[in-house]
Amino acid sequence: MNDLIRELAREWLARAEHDLRIAEFLRTMPDPPPEGLGFHAQQCVEKALKGPLTAFRIPFERRHDLNYLLDLCLAIDPTIEQFRADADTLTPYAVEFRYPDALTDLALEDALQATETARRIYTFILARLEA
């Protein structure tokens, strides 16, 4: 892997970690904003998935659909399929709950769970890339 590709893959993972850290910081607030927690959890996973895609030179479109990215990552590691249900849950957090005209509100408990899910997926991807 050339240095530029390696560096770009690392940058995706660094930004994924930043989103995770923001979500975890928000959790410490009294009455944390669920839409912020959900958004940063989704963004963590989106960016974490783009890391290995970049490292393995698999092109991807600029989309917030985690299932789309997960499908592409299957060529790298088929065990990533275990996160399919999580991708279904987290994908709407990128946009749908961030605007006042959302059909429903994001429950705080769901947003807190999203942060834990993001950490699990981020850690899984990081371990696979470091192996």
ABEGO torsion letter per residue (X at the ends): XBAAAAAAAAAAAAAAAAAAAAAAAAAABBGBBAAAAAAAAAAAAAAAAAAAAAAAGBBBBBBABAAAAAAAAAAABAAAAAAAAAAAAAAAAAAAAABAABABBBBAAAAAAAAAAAAAAAAAAAAAAAX
